[in-house]
């Protein structure tokens, strides 16, 4: 995305903030607040991407030890955030499958996964002049970092998160569990009604808090849940 596009997003954000400030109803304020946070996140992500592109251009054109120097010319590597994945589990591992076309063509050293006890980050460097990144934070349970590993397959990276115990994971992340609990609570009718009489205000407050502190995967999940909620709410009102 160009700087001009980021400037346009910034103008959208300013107008959205004005609308949020002038809104009177609590529910409308909450909806606009979530949209404002989403725009802020999008703008920051695009700025980070531009900075990463500039950094990549410098690193690619810099000679690397024991590597032939490339022919003169500007080479750009763009950063791509991976979004699609599937997961499964056994007694010992949580298995994450991330589809990346042509990943088997890059050197093994270009596919790296950094593990912590409650997160992991996949980085695939210089695949068709692009760097691919996939991050998941706030795993449901802690993992064994030393026993976790990854395998490169045809058009796929398989990531194996070693469990610290044999317990079955109902969700991949803490955020996914919270969202499911909120949905179950809402369906069961046990959720308390907020002070202004709006039964969805409490849920929106929690979703907004999760969105503000969440990683990209968390934000995708909340956006999906938000759109599903809005679709369900609008359907009964159609004449």
Secondary structure, 3 states (H helix, E strand, C coil): CCHHHHHHHHHHHHHHHHHHHHCCCHHHHHHHHHHHHHHHHHHHHHHHHHHHHHHHHHHHHCCCCCCCCCCCCCCCCEEEECCCEEEEECCCEEEEEEECCCHHHCCHHHEEEEEECCEEEEEECCCCCEEEEEEECCECCCEEEEEEEEEEECCEEEEEEEECCCCCCCCCEHHHHHHHHHHHHHHHCCCCCCCCCCCCHHHHHHHHHHHHHCCHHHHHHHHHHHHHHHHHHHHCCCC
